[in-house]
Structure formats: structure tokens, C-alpha cells
């Protein structure tokens, strides 16, 4: 076995890109890279080949904190006791037209 690192031993980076129309960033996938600069280049080469976006973010996967499906009940339950957050408690003025 070699002492050199293989590509899969490099840190994993999550890739987000912003579409040209200015919409919010979307998760595109992930890449392996030894550092942020290389991760950005790998992300560009992998996820922006057709010039789809205007900006790319790369984030080390081990720096992302997320809830798990097992936490679904306890994590999201506190919102159930705040009915004022639901839109039925707000009225829309007549002057606001519906978008089609």
C-alpha cells in the first residue's frame, strides 16, 4: 500500500451553485479535494461545464451540521405550538394581485 493519498482520501466538499437567474443557491453535489482552492476548481469543472450558474460555494462536508430523520419529531415539534406562524392568521390586502 502506498503512502500517497488517493483522491477518495481527500476531504469531501459540498458544492452549491447560484443559477444565472439570481435564484438562491442550490446543492449541486460534492467533490474530493485537498483544499478549498482545488475544491472550487473541481466544482467548477464538474458542476459548471455548461455555464449554468453565476457563483459557486464549496463547504467542507465535516463542517455542516444537520438534523437527522430520527430527530424529525422532537426537532420540528416546537413549531406546532406556534399557530401564529401559519398563514391563515394573516389577511392579504385587496390591492395585492395574485401572480400567475
C-alpha positions in Angstrom: 0.0 0.0 0.0 1.3 3.4 -1.0 1.9 6.3 1.4 0.3 8.7 -1.1 -3.3 9.8 -0.5 -5.8 8.7 -3.1 -8.4 11.0 -4.4 -11.1 9.4 -2.1 -8.9 10.2 1.0 -9.0 13.9 0.3 -11.6 15.8 2.3 -15.2 15.8 0.9 -16.6 19.2 0.0 -20.3 20.1 -0.6 -20.9 22.2 -3.7 -23.6 24.8 -4.1 -24.2 27.0 -7.1 -26.4 30.0 -7.9 -28.3 29.9 -11.1 -28.0 32.7 -13.6 -31.4 34.0 -12.9 -30.3 35.0 -9.4 -32.3 32.4 -7.6 -31.0 31.1 -4.2 -28.0 28.8 -4.2 -28.8 25.1 -4.8 -26.9 22.0 -3.7 -25.2 20.5 -6.8 -23.3 17.6 -5.2 -19.8 17.1 -3.8 -16.2 16.8 -4.7 -13.0 15.5 -3.1 -10.1 18.0 -2.9 -7.1 18.6 -0.6 -8.0 22.3 -0.1 -10.6 25.0 -0.8 -8.9 26.3 -4.0 -8.8 22.8 -5.5 -12.4 22.1 -4.3 -13.6 25.2 -6.1 -11.8 24.3 -9.3 -13.1 20.7 -9.1 -16.6 22.0 -8.5 -16.4 24.3 -11.5 -15.1 21.5 -13.7 -17.8 19.1 -12.5 -20.9 21.2 -12.0 -20.5 24.3 -14.2 -19.4 22.8 -17.5 -22.4 24.4 -19.3 -22.1 27.8 -17.7 -25.3 27.2 -15.7 -24.5 29.4 -12.7 -23.1 32.7 -11.7 -21.4 31.7 -8.4 -20.2 28.5 -6.7 -19.7 27.8 -3.0 -17.7 24.9 -1.6 -18.0 23.9 2.1 -16.1 21.1 3.9 -18.7 18.4 4.5 -17.5 17.9 8.0 -18.4 21.5 8.8 -22.1 21.1 8.1 -24.4 20.5 11.0 -27.7 19.0 10.1 -30.7 17.4 11.8 -31.4 13.7 11.2 -34.6 11.9 10.1 -34.7 10.4 13.6 -34.9 13.9 15.0 -37.9 14.9 12.9 -40.5 14.7 15.6 -38.6 16.3 18.5 -36.7 18.8 16.3 -39.8 20.2 14.4 -42.5 19.8 17.1 -41.8 23.2 18.8 -43.3 24.9 15.7 -46.7 23.1 16.2 -47.4 25.2 19.3 -46.9 28.5 17.4 -50.0 28.7 15.3 -49.4 32.4 14.6 -46.7 31.3 12.2 -49.3 29.8 9.8 -50.5 32.0 7.0 -54.2 31.6 7.8 -53.8 34.3 10.5 -52.9 37.0 8.0 -55.1 38.7 5.6 -53.9 39.8 2.2 -54.9 43.3 1.1 -57.2 43.5 -1.9 -54.7 45.6 -3.8 -52.3 42.7 -3.9 -52.9 40.8 -7.1 -52.3 37.1 -7.4 -49.3 36.1 -9.6 -50.0 33.6 -12.3 
